[in-house]
C-alpha cells in the first residue's frame, strides 16, 4: 500500500495562536499551494481520508469528489488553550506540559500519548483495507506521529521530524 500523507496548506492565523482542534481557514495562497501539492501526487487514489478540520477538508475536496472524514486524523487537542496564544496561557501549566508533553495533557485536552493511540488506531484500520494507494490529508502532528512510529522513534522525538505546510510524505507498506 502507498499512503500519501499530506499536510494542510498554510493556515490564516496570527503568530503564536494555539489551534490544534480550532477550525481556522487557510491563507489567500491556498490555490497556489494546492497546485504545488498536486504536483507531488499521483493522478488517482482509491480512497482519500481527511481530518474534519476545515484546513484539511478544503484540500481534500480538491483532490477527490468523495473523501472520508475521520476524527482520528485531528491535530492534538489543546483543550482550554485552543484559540489563545502561547504568551497568554498559564505558564506553570505550559511548563508542566512542555516538560512531558508525551504524558501530560493540556488542561481540558490530550497528551501526545493519547493522540498517538487514536492515530495508530486509524493507521491499523487503514492497513486492513485492500486499498493500494490512498491519500491522507491531515496535520503536522499526525504525520510526525506516523513517521515516528514507522522509524521506531520515541514519541518525545517526534517534533524533530520536519513537516512543512503542504508537504507530502509517502509511506509504503
C-alpha positions in Angstrom: 0.0 0.0 0.0 1.2 3.5 -0.8 -0.1 6.1 1.7 0.4 9.8 0.8 0.4 11.8 4.0 -0.5 15.4 3.1 -0.2 18.2 5.5 -2.8 21.0 5.0 -1.5 24.3 3.4 -0.7 27.5 5.3 -3.4 28.4 7.9 -4.6 32.0 8.2 -3.5 32.6 11.9 -1.8 35.2 14.0 1.7 34.1 15.2 1.6 32.2 18.5 -2.1 31.1 18.2 -2.8 27.7 19.7 -5.1 25.9 17.2 -5.0 22.1 17.3 -8.7 21.5 17.1 -9.7 25.1 16.5 -11.1 25.5 13.0 -9.1 28.1 11.1 -9.2 29.0 7.5 -6.3 29.0 5.0 -4.3 31.9 3.6 -5.0 33.5 0.3 -2.1 31.5 -1.2 -4.2 28.3 -0.9 -4.8 27.8 -4.7 -1.1 28.3 -5.4 -0.1 25.9 -2.6 -2.8 23.4 -3.8 -1.1 23.3 -7.3 2.3 22.6 -5.6 0.7 19.8 -3.6 -0.9 18.3 -6.7 2.4 18.2 -8.5 3.7 15.8 -5.7 0.8 13.4 -6.1 -0.3 10.7 -8.5 -3.5 11.4 -10.6 -5.8 9.0 -8.7 -6.3 7.4 -5.3 -8.5 4.5 -4.3 -9.5 6.5 -1.2 -8.9 9.9 0.3 -9.1 10.4 4.1 -9.2 13.7 5.8 -9.2 15.3 9.2 -12.6 17.0 9.8 -10.7 20.4 10.2 -11.6 22.9 7.6 -7.9 23.4 6.7 -7.8 19.8 5.7 -11.3 19.3 4.1 -10.7 22.3 1.8 -7.7 20.5 0.4 -9.3 17.0 0.4 -12.3 18.2 -1.7 -9.8 19.5 -4.3 -8.2 16.1 -4.5 -11.3 13.9 -4.7 -15.0 14.4 -5.2 -15.7 11.9 -2.4 -13.5 11.6 0.7 -13.8 10.0 4.1 -13.7 12.3 7.2 -12.1 10.6 10.2 -11.9 12.3 13.6 -8.8 10.3 14.5 -6.9 12.4 12.0 -7.3 15.6 14.0 -4.4 17.6 15.4 -3.6 17.5 19.1 -6.5 18.7 21.2 -5.1 21.7 23.2 -8.4 21.8 25.2 -8.7 25.1 27.2 -5.7 26.6 25.3 -7.4 26.5 21.9 -7.8 30.0 20.5 -5.3 31.5 23.0 -1.7 32.5 22.3 1.3 30.8 24.0 2.1 34.0 25.9 -1.4 34.2 27.4 -1.8 30.8 28.9 -0.8 29.9 32.5 3.0 29.5 32.4 3.1 26.8 35.1 0.7 24.6 33.1 2.6 25.4 30.0 5.9 24.4 31.5 4.5 21.2 33.0 3.2 20.2 29.6 6.4 21.1 27.8 8.4 19.2 30.3 6.5 16.0 29.4 4.1 16.6 26.5 4.1 12.9 25.8 2.3 12.0 29.1 0.9 15.3 30.4 -2.4 16.5 28.9 -3.1 20.2 28.3 -5.9 21.5 30.5 -9.1 20.0 29.1 -7.1 18.5 26.2 -5.0 15.5 25.5 -1.4 14.3 25.8 0.7 13.2 22.8 0.4 9.6 24.1 -3.4 9.9 23.9 -3.2 11.4 20.4 -0.8 8.7 19.3 -3.3 6.0 20.4 -6.1 7.4 18.3 -3.8 8.0 15.3 -2.4 4.4 15.5 -6.0 3.0 15.6 -6.7 4.9 12.4 -3.4 3.6 10.8 -4.1 0.0 11.9 -7.6 0.2 10.4 -6.3 1.7 7.2 -3.7 -1.1 6.8 -6.6 -3.7 7.0 -8.2 -2.3 3.9 -7.5 -3.6 0.4 -6.5 -0.2 -1.0 -3.3 0.1 -2.9 -3.0 3.9 -3.0 -4.6 6.3 -0.6 -4.2 10.0 0.4 -4.5 11.2 4.0 -5.0 14.9 4.4 -4.1 15.8 7.9 -1.9 17.8 10.3 1.8 18.0 11.1 1.4 16.3 14.4 -0.4 13.3 12.9 2.2 12.9 10.2 5.0 13.2 12.7 3.5 10.5 14.9 3.1 8.2 12.0 6.6 8.8 10.8 8.0 8.3 14.3 6.1 5.0 14.5 7.4 4.0 11.1 11.0 4.9 12.2 10.5 3.4 15.6 11.4 6.7 17.2 10.4 7.7 20.8 7.3 9.9 20.8 9.3 12.6 22.6 11.5 12.9 19.4 8.6 13.3 17.0 8.9 17.1 16.8 12.4 16.6 15.4 10.7 15.5 12.2 10.1 18.5 10.0 6.8 18.6 8.1 6.0 21.9 6.4 2.6 23.2 5.3 1.7 21.4 2.0 4.3 18.7 2.5 3.6 15.2 1.0 5.3 12.2 2.6 4.8 8.7 1.2 4.8 5.6 3.3 4.9 2.2 1.5 3.7 -0.8 3.5 
